[in-house]
Amino acid sequence: MFPELNSLLNTTPAGVEQGKMTLLCDAKTDGSFLVHHFLSFYLKANCKVCFVALVQSFSHYNIVGQKLGVSLTMARERGQLIFLEGLKSSVDVFFQAQEEPHPLQFLREASAGNLEPLYQFVREALRPVDDGEATWKCPVLLVDDLSVLLSLGLGAVAVLDFIHYCRATVCQELKGNVVALVHDSGDAEDEENNILLYGLSHQSHLILRAEGLATGFCKDVHGQLRILWRRPSKPTARQDQSLTYQYKIQDRSVSFFAKGMSPAVL
């Protein structure tokens, strides 16, 4: 995890909030560093994590995790991490006989749109069990990333339904958290992506939006991060609060600073 980002969000692994939905969004840049932050954050917070990884392999996340001070291999062995490797599982769906519905079963269906097997996988992975398993602080669902589901032929409504059921189970029933990454294509004609992004934004308590610089590439400033705190269940409670910082990604950390306050230009 990145201590500076924890400071901006006013949170620590010892003080994890529960029942929250966090939306990670990237536009004209790579926001995967946010996924790595929350993965390592919740593992260090002693939470049980169900990670639906549709973009990279387990070894990739594990290598980055080791740089951030966590071992995904050890977390998986002790039952803290339930990892669905989309790249590998998709091959199994097509070429291996399945006795039970596979979480990615929709890949084999003529009319893709049924994410119930994936939801059941998440529910089963995070449900409490009384068999001597270690006690975890709270369950967490992490998805990287939902935009891939659109690319595989699913509609935005099907993906929103999936997240709705996951929120009802993880956030409300189990008092855990949901974190999901979505790409913002920036294309006004990409209706499905816009529906997904708009719908998720209204369900989220916290939105982190990583954006590329309008001026283009810069070796000392890699982008800017917009942080928006929302109260979706109480829209009249108070106004949404937002902050914007620029950032630079380093090998094992990310540094944040106010606009125009990069150490390179001071």
Salt bridges, closest charged atoms under 4 A:
ASP26 OD1 - HIS183 ND1 2.43
GLU124 OE2 - ARG127 NE 2.82
GLU133 OE2 - LYS48 NZ 3.28
ASP145 OD2 - HIS183 NE2 3.20
GLU173 OE1 - ARG123 NH1 3.49
ASP184 OD2 - ARG209 NH2 2.84
GLU211 OE2 - ARG209 NE 2.59
GLU211 OE1 - ARG226 NE 2.90
ASP220 OD1 - LYS248 NZ 3.78
ASP240 OD2 - ARG230 NE 3.71
ASP251 OD1 - LYS67 NZ 3.05
ASP251 OD2 - ARG252 NE 3.84
